[in-house]
Amino acid sequence: MLTLFIQDLQAPGSLLRLTVLAILLCSLVCGIIGAYVLAKRCSYVVGAVSHSLLGGIGLARFCQLQKGMTWFSPMLGAVLAALLVAGIISILTLRKQQREDSVLSAIWALGMALGLSFIYAMPGYPQDLQSYLFGNILLVSRQDLLWMGALNVVIILFVLLFHKRLVCLCFNEEWLRLRGCRTGLFNFLLYALISLTVVMLSQLVGVVLCLALLVLPVAAVANFCRSLPLIMLCGVLVSLAASMSGLMLSYQYDLPTGATIVEIIAAVYLFCVAAKFILGKIRVTQQKKA
């Protein structure tokens, strides 16, 4: 399996190289932003944002095919939808003006509905629907890779600039407010970073499976790590290893790439949970004997 994969990867003009680069870019931000999601316990935000992306993607495809706006790419539509959703969530949930679960449920449902409406409004059979929902990383283009690289730079830059404030926001938002910081602004920044990360992951596993890819790697390593930077680092490594393994398996056995990646990451998560449970039982037994 590995030999065939490496041979095709080294072939002249192989598109598989673009796929590997896309996985590297996605894994890097997946571990970093996933740690913030885990710390703030806002995984439901990831689900709402990922499904709402379908509205922006559907609008972009509709404008391309029906209005001749060739510059309006699906990736651009996804980015605009992501930032819009981040702003709406931040404004409506600021100081608990609206229940967060109600706002996220509304965004989740409306984004999916708008996306399906735009896609089915296009002439012919909606062939792109499955790739939007479940991803097709093997068909990533150079333009998509440029978008992903730019989003990576933006996300990492903001993380480096505001890491301490984002950590305070995740663990003690009230303390940050008492220090005179604009928590509403940093809430928007965090949601925007999460949303842009989801845009990247949607290229890898589609809008339906983004939640698993962003949350499960860091949730797995959090069973054994307590430091947030260490969780970020190990989350990146787990995400990269699982994504590459899923890519090679799907490439060899003609399986859906996104689903295979998520299945491997889910297996890693369950293994870590079981290992922590067993190690805990062994430790308790040893303490009793002592």
ABEGO torsion letter per residue (X at the ends): XAAAAAAAAABBGBAAAAAAAAAAAAAAAAAAAAAAAAAAGAAAAAAAAAAAAAAAAAAAAAAAAAAGBAABBAAAAAAAAAAAAAAAAAAAABGGABBAAAAAAAAAAAAAAAAAAAAAABBEBBAAAAAAAAEBAAABBAAAAAAAAAAAAAAAAAAAAAAAAAAAAAABAAAAAAAGBBAAAAAAAAAAAAAAAAAAAAAAAEAAAAAAAAAAAAAAAAAABABAAAAAAAAAAAAAAAAAAAAAAAAAAGBBAAAAAAAAAAAAAAAAAAAAAAAAAAAAAAAAAX
